[in-house]
């Protein structure tokens, strides 16, 4: 292929080397390294690699014996400018040290390591990619290296080629995988060094020794060229404001660099927002004031640069987001003292007792014009979910970060938004039923009916059958099952049975030897890893579960009740869980939440779980005297052998009346369609004039 003058000139460019790498250098050991935080926990996870000394490169004569080196390299994650030159520089350094050295590129990212898909670099091939952008020299990928089986395959493939060092070029996630792989190689004495090379255009993967990851400089110059073109267009048309979002999830380095290069009218810097403790309203005012100030001079145009992660720096959200992220990662969040009595606690403190909340008041806000509305209806699609959170608020009145996404503390946030952010007044109305329940009726269920509802003390709360996020005590990302204690007391699951086969419900018994904790705290969680491994400090079942879908059944130790969860096919970034915790509705969730409250959002999908009775004695037919009651094909079938009226009522498990009918039967069968009722569990009762009564529990899909 004939090269253009530009290609020839670009290939001839020699990247500048730091002084420490110019000429001959020697490597010296410095002080022992340690993690920024959680030193003890990380040291326990990486016993063979934690605390290694820092390596410092200095000018000097290298007197070490020259040995042939075979080095492997992969590109991982999103591309960044400079990736090709990292590989070219590695190749040049190896060949300069010893022409017999070999550099092997594994194609397609980590998957190339697993599939042994590789290329041996030579001069002609390398020279085609010098000083070029992209990652196409060997391609990249996002396959995660996380299991013992994968590590073993990587080591075997590396040994096949005689590889004694492996360079992984990637971002924070890729370097985490590199650290875990390095620990595996050290623990198994493989003789393979694992080196992580930091790559991210955000500029947020750095420390005292890494001022900037490669890719940042080119990315910001490219952004700045585009921003400069937009600014020129705005100045020409003089009638548009352009709001430009740039990369930078948890740091504003890209935004700041672009602003310094292009001088926009507005640039938000997340770190500055955090330092000044600017609220969302203040940020909005700042932007509006800037626009108004320019408009007053007749300049109705401008450019504003907004970093994509700006909301993380706003005090109203930063702590909340941080704690939610910790919860999603399985960590325990710490509550803030000033939030202890509810986020809406601003002079006077928002403090409501359980008695007030249990009568389910209306939450009403009043705007500046005196207009009133019930604002909970704007945030909860289901009135029953809203009232469940209100009811729980009475018991859980202190604000708790663990109860934000799927708990009662969301009420605090909604009140805070109405009062502080929107400037409205909020009061509770106890004189009327809340929205959607103006004409609701409730009846007390009989003891027999309550027994039929059979709310199990422990529920299968979440299943992840293709886990790619959480690590167990074996450092493996195996599948897991989460149990939830629905009671307000501790519950010991020792001796209970769990199985992936409804026909063999007693497949695995939870240990009773007391070696591993089996006690679930009130409204708490416990996790069983479905991986056939031997329990050490965690519970492990004797079976595995498949990501193609299946069922899990939990049976009490005395075999008097059971709970089931039928789950759909899902990948490693998803799980199947109940929402709210211990509830009757299952969702395919895009954020697995091991050992913590389940979370749903707009990406979650309701899972129409096939019904399986949760009581070993459940029935869907009842007979008493000449009266019989049955459920079939979304219809209630009522039959009375005697002439007379039969009163039929259908109730939710909380006693809410959904339907009433009085049937005049003369030895015949009458069918009542319940197709209009939402999916869920119901109690159906019937009574004839001879005081014969029948009760059944049904599940409508």
N, C-alpha and C positions, 0 to 999 in steps of 0.2 A: 504494500500500500504506500502510495506517495504521500509524504507528510507535507503539510503546509508550513509556511515560514513561522506562523505562530506556534505550531506544534513543536517545531525544531527549537525555537527559542525557549519555550516552556520546559522542554525536556533538558535543556542545557542549564537551567537554573540550579544552583547549589544551595539547599537550605542551610541556614546558619546553625552552627552547633554551639551550645553553651561552652564556656571556657573549660569547665570541668571535664568535658568529653573531647576536647581538642588535643590531638597528639596521644601519647601513651598515658594511660590512667591506671590506677590501682584502686581496689575496693577495700575500704576499712570499716570495721565494725564500730558502731557508736553505742549509745545507751540503749537499754532495753525499751521496747515499745509497749504501749498499753492502750486500751480503748478509752474513748472520751468518757464513757459512763458504763455502768453495769459491769464493772471489771470482774467481779466474782462469777457472775452468771456466764459471761462470755468465756472466761478462762476455763470454766467447767465444760463448756461446749467444744472448745478448741484446745484440749490439753497438750497436744503435740506441736502446735504452731503459735500459741499465744505467747507474747513476751519476747519474741525473737529480737535481736539487736537491730538497730537502724543501720543501713548500709550507706556509706558516704564515699563518693568517687572523688579522687584527688589526682593531680598530676604526679607521675612517678613511673618508675620502671617496673613493669609487671614481670615478676620472676617465677610465676607459677608455671607448672608444666603444661605445654600445649597439647591438648587432647582433641580428638575429633568430636565435634558436637553435632547432634541431630536435634533440631528444634522444630516444634510444631507451633502453628499460629492459627487462630480463628478470629473472625470478626463477629461480634454479637450485638444484637439490638439495632436501633435506628442508625442510619448512616450519619457521619459527620465529616466535614472537610478535613483532610489530613490523614485519613485512614490508610490510603495507599502509601504515603510517604513514611508512615510508621513501619509498614512491612518492608518497604525499600530500604529504610535505614537499618532495620534488623538484618536484612540480607547482606547489606554492605559491610556491617560490623562483623558478621560471622565470617564472611569471605576474607576480610582484611586480617582477621586473626589467624585463620587457617583456610586456605583454598579448598581443603577437603571437607570443611563443614557443610552441613546440608540444612536447608530450610524447607519445611513441608507445610503447605497451606491446606487446611481442611475446609472443604466447600460448604457453603450454605449455613455457616455458623456452627453451633454445638451439634446439630444433627449430623454434620460431616464427620465429627469425631465418633459418633455412635455408629454411623453407616460405613465408616472407613472410606469415605469419598474424598480424595485428596489429589493434590498436584505437587510435584517436586519443582521448586522454583529454579529457573536458570536465567542467565543474563538477558537473553533475547526477550523472554516473557516479562521479566521485571521491568526492563527499560520501556516497555509500552505504557506503563502506568505511572511513571515518575511524574510528580507534580500535578497529578490529575485528581479531580474530585470523585466522590462516590465510593462505594464499597464493592464495585463489580469485579475487582481483581480475583476474588474468590467467593463473593457473595456473603450475605449476612443472614441471620435467623434469630428467632426468639425461643427456640427449644430450651427448656430448663434442664440443667444437670443437677439432680436433686436426690436420686435414690441410690442405694448401695449397688443395685444391679447395673444402673447406668455408669457409676464410677468404675465398676469392675470391667465393663465393656471398653470404656475409655482407656484404662490402663492396659488392657490386653491389646487394643489396636495400636497404642503407642509403643508397646514392647515389640510388636510385629515389625515396626519401622526402626527400632532402636532409639526412639525419641527419649532424650533425657531431660528435656525442658519443654514446657508448654506455655505459650503466651496467649492470654485471653484479653482481647481488646473490646471493652464495653463500658457501660454505665454502672450505676450503683447496684442494680440487680445482678448484672453479669459478674461484677467483682465479688458480690456475695457468693454466687455460685462458685467462683474461682477459689474463694477462701474455704468453702466447704470441701471442694475437690482437693485442695492442698492438704487439708486436715486428713482426708482419707488416704492420700498418697503417703503422708508422713506416718500415719498409724500403721500402714501395711508395708512400710519400708520398700516402696516401689522404686526408689532412686530417681523419681521424676519430680523436677522442680515445677511449680506452678506460679506464673507471674501474671499479675493483673495490671493492665494498662488503662488508666482512666480516660474515658471518652464521653463527653456530653457537651452540646452547644449551649446549654443553660448556664454553664460556668459555676454550677452549684456543687460540683464534686471536687472539693479541694481541701487542703489543710496547710499547715505551716510549710510543708515541703513541696506542695503542688500549688503553685500560684494560679495556674489556669490549665484546664484540660484542653486538649487539642480540639479544634473545630470552632471555638468561641470567636476567635478573631475574624475568621472568614465569614461566619454566620452574621456577626454584627455589621460587618462592612456590606454584606449583601442586603441585609435589612435596611441599612442606612441609605443605600442607593435607591431602594424602592420608596422609602419615606421621603427622601429628598425630591424624588420625582413627583410624589403626591403633593408635597409642599409647594413645589413650583406650579403645579396645576391649580392648587387652591389660590395662590397669589395671582394667577392669571384670570381665573373666573370670578374671584372675589365674592362668592356667594355660597360657599359650602364649608361646613365643618367636617373634618375627617377624624374619626376615632379609630386608632390603629392598635390592635392587640398584638403583642409580641410574646415570644416564648419566655418562660420563667415562672415555673410553678411555685417554688418556695424561695425564690430569690429574684431580685430585680436587676441583676447585673446586665442583662441584655438591654433592658429598657434604658438604664442609665447610660450605657455606652452609646446606644443609638441617639439618645438625647444630646450627649456631648458632641456627637458628630454632626447632627442635623439641626440643633437648636429649635425644637418645636415650641408652640405656644404653651402647651401644658404637657407635663410628664409626671405621672404618679410613681413614686418610689415606695415600695412596700415597707422597707425598713424605716423610712421617714414617717410613714403613717403610724407604724407601731411605736416609734420613739415619741411622737407627739400625741399618741393615744387618740387619734382622730376617729370619730364615729362615722358610720355610713352617711349620716345626714351632713356632717361637716365636709366630707369629701364631695358630696353632691353640691353643697353650697359653694365650695371652692371652685368647682368646674363652672357652675352657673355664674358665679361672680366674674370669673375670667372671661366668659363669653359676653356677659353684659358690659364689662369694661371695654372690650374691643368694639362692641356694637355702639357704645356711646361715642366712639371716635369714627363711626361709619365703617368699621372693619367687620363685616358680618361673615367672616371666614376664619379658618384656622386649622391647626393640626394638634391632636392630643395623642400621646402614647400611653397605653394602659398595659401593664404586665398582666399576664393571664391569671396569676395567682394572687392578685391584689386583695381579694376578700379574706385570705388567710391572715393578713396583717391587721385587719380591723378588729379592735378589742372586743366588739360585740360578738365576733365569730371566731377569733383566733384560738382562744382557749377551748371553746366548744369543739371546733374542728380537730384540734390536737387530741382532745380526750376521746372523741369519737374514733379517730384513727387508732388510738391506743386500744380502744375496745375492740375494733375490728381486727387488730393484730393479737388479741387475746390478753392484753395487759390490763391492769387495774387502774382506773382513773382516780385521781384525788380530787375531792370537791373543794371548791374555794369557800373560804370562810364567809365572804360577803354574799355568797349565793345560798348560804345554809338555810335560809327561810324562804327560798324561792327567788328566781331571777328577777321577778317583778317587784322585789322588796325595795321600794324606794319611797321612803318617808310619806305616809307611814308604811311599815313593812306589810307586805302581802302575806297574810297568815290566816289560813282557814282550817278549822278543825274537821275531824272526820264526820262528826254529826251533821254539819252543814252540807258536806259533799254527798253523803249517803242519800239525801232526799232529792238529788239530781236537779239542781237549780238551773235556770237559764243564765247563760253568760251574755250580758248585753253591753254593748259599747255605744257611747253617745258622742257624735262629732260636734264641731264648733257651731253647727246650725241647729243642734238639738235633735237631729235625726238619730233614731235608735235602730240597731239590728243585732241579731245573734251571730256573733262572728265565728263560733266553732263550726258552724255549717259550711264556712268557706274553706275549711282545712280538712275536714273529715267527710269523705264521701258517704260513709255509713254512720247513721245516727247512733247505732248501738256501740260502735267502736268509740265514738266521741264520749258517750256516757260511761263506758267502761273506764276510760281514762279519768273522767271526772270523779267517779266513785272511788277509784284507787287513790286519787289525790288526797282523799280524806285520811287514808292510812299512810301515805308516803309523802306527807307534806313538806319535809325538807327537800330542797332541790338536790337531785342526784344525777350526775352526768351519765350514769348507766341506764337511766330511765328517760332518756331524751327521745331517741329514735322510735322506740316501741314501748314507751311507758308513760306514766302520769306526769313526769316533769315537762312534757311537751306543753301542758296547760300553762306552766309558768312562762314559757317562751312566747306563747300566743298572747297572753295577757301583757307581757312586756312589749310586744310589737304594737299592740293597740294603744297602750298608755304612753310609752316612752318614744317609740319611733314614729307613731302616727299622731300623737298628742290627743288621744281621745280619753274619755272617762269610762271606766268599766265598773259595773255593779252586778250583783247577783239577784235574780228575781225568783223568789220561792212561791209565788202565787199562781204560776202557770207551768204546765208541762213544757219541756224543751222542744225545739224545732222537730217536726216530723212525728211527734208523739202527742199531738193535741187531743186525740180521741182514744188513746191507748187504754187497755184494760189488763189487769193482772189478777190472777187467782192463785191461791196457795195450793201447791201440789201436795197430794197425799203422800204418806210415807212409802206406800207401794210404788207410786209414780216416781218419787225421788230415788228409790232403789233402782228403778229401771234406767234412770239417766246414768247411773253408775259412773260418776266422774272419778276416774282412776287417780290415785294419789301420785303416780309417776307416769309421765307421758313420753313417748318417743318424739322429741321436739325438733330434731334436725338430722339429716343424713347427707353425707358427702361421699359419694362412691367413686370419685375420680379426683382426689385431693391434690392440688398443686400449690398450696399456700402454707399449710401448717405442718410443723415438724414434731414428731413424737420423740420419746426418750432414746430411740435408736437413730436419731437424726434422719429419719425417713419420712417422706410425705405420703403416708398411707391413708386409706379410707377410714372414716370415723362415724360413730353414731352418738348423738347427744341425747341424754335423758334430762327431763325437767321435773322438779318437785313442785307439784301444784298446791301443796299445803303450806301452812305457816309454821310448821315444825320440821325438825330434822327427820330425814327418812333414810333408813339403811336398806340398800338394794341387795345386800349380800344374800345369797341363796336364791335370788330370782333367776329366771331363765330368759335367754334371748336367742333368736334364731332368724335365719334368712329363708326359712321354709315353713309356711303355715301348716303343712302336714306333719312337720316335726318340730313343734314349738319348744321342746325341751332340749334342743341341740347343745346349748352351752349354758352352764350354770355359773353365775357370778361368784367368785371365790368367797368363802366364809372364814378363811384362816386369819384374816385381819392384817395380813402383810401389806396389802394395798388398800388405800382408803376407799370405802364403799358408801360413805354417808354423804347424802346431798343436803346442803343447807336449805333452810326455808326459801321457797321460790328460787332455788339455785339450780345448778347444772352439774352434771358429771359426764365425762366422755369415755367411750369405749372404742379403742382402735380395732377395726376389723381387719386384722393382718396376720393372724395365726402366730404371733410372736409371744414369747414368754413374758408375763408381767414382771416388772421390776418395781417401778414406782407408779405405773399407770395400768389401767385395765386394758387387756387385749383379749379379743374373742378367738375362738377356735375356728372361725370361718372368715372368708372374705366376701365382699359384696361387689356386684357388677355394675358398671356405669351405664349398662344398657337398660337399666330399670329392674325393679323387683319389689320385694316386700320384706319388712322386718317386723317381728312379733315379740313383744315383751310379756312374760307371764309371771304372775306373783309366785312367791315361794310355796304357798299353800295351794296353788293352782285354782284359786277361786275367781280370778279375774285376769284379763289380759288387755294389752293395747297394741294396736297395729298401725303401721304407716306404709302405705304403698307409694313408692317413689317412681318418678319418671326418669327417662334417660337424660343425662346431663354431663357436661365436661368439667374440667378441674376448677374453673372459675365460678362455678355455680354449686348450689346445694338445694335440697328440698327441705322445707321447714314449716312449722306452724306459726301463724301470726294472728293475734298476739301469742306469746309463749304459752303452750299448753292449750291453745284454742282448738276450734274445730275446722278452721280453714287452712289448707296447705298451699304453699306458693313455691314456684321455682325462683330462687333468689340469686341475684348476681353478686351478692356479697356474703359469702359464708361467714358465720359468726360463732366460731367454736367456743363453747363454755361461756357464752354471753347472750344477751337478748337478741332475738331475731330482728332483722331489719328488712323492710320492703321499700321500694321506691318505684318510680315510673317504669323502670326496666324489669321489675318483678312481674311474674305472670301467675295468675291464679291456677292452681293445679286441681282439676276435678278428680280428686282421689277416689278410686273405686271403694265402695263401702264394705267394710268388714266389721262385724260386731266387736265392741270392746269389752263385752262381758261374755263369759263362757256359757251363760244361761240366757242370753238374749233371745227373745221370741218376737215374731211379727204376726202372731195369730193368738187370739185369746177367746176362750169359751166359758160361759157361766150360765147354767140353766139353759133356757132357750135362746139366749143371746150370744152372738159370736161377732168378733171383730178381726179383720185381717187387712193386710196391706199388699197391694199387687199393682204393678204397672202404673205408678203415680196416682193410684186411686185407693181410697179407704172403702172397704167392703163391709157393710153392716147387714147382719141377718138376724131376724127375730121370729121365732116359731109361733109366738103368741101375737094376737092382735093388740095393737096399741102404739103409743108414741115412744120413740127412742130419741133421747137427747145426746148429741155428739158434740164434743169440743176438742179442738186441736190447739196445743200449747207449745211454746218454746220450753227449753229445759229450765229457764228462769221463771216460768209461770205466765209469761205474756200470752194472752188469748189471741190466736190468729184467725180462728174460724169457729162459728157455732151453727149447728143445724138441728132442727127438730123434724124427725122423719116419721111418717105414718106408715107402719109396716103391718102386713097381714100374712105372715109366713113367707115373705119374699125377701130378696136381697136388694139393697140399694147401694149405689156406688157414688162416692163423693170425690170429685177430682181436686187435687191439690197442686195442679200444674202452675197456678198463679203464685204459689209460695216460693220463696228463695230456697236454694239448697241448704240443707242443714238437718239437725236432729230435732225431732218433735215427739211429744207425748200425746197420744190420742186416747180419750176416754169416752165411754158410752154407757148409758144407764137406761133401762126400760122401766115401765110402770110397776113391775113386780120387784123392783129394787135389785135386779140382777145387774152387775157392773162388770165391765171389761176394760182393760188398759193394755196398750201396747206401746213400744217405742219404735219409731221408724226413722229411717234416714233417707231424705229426698236428695237425689243427685241433681 
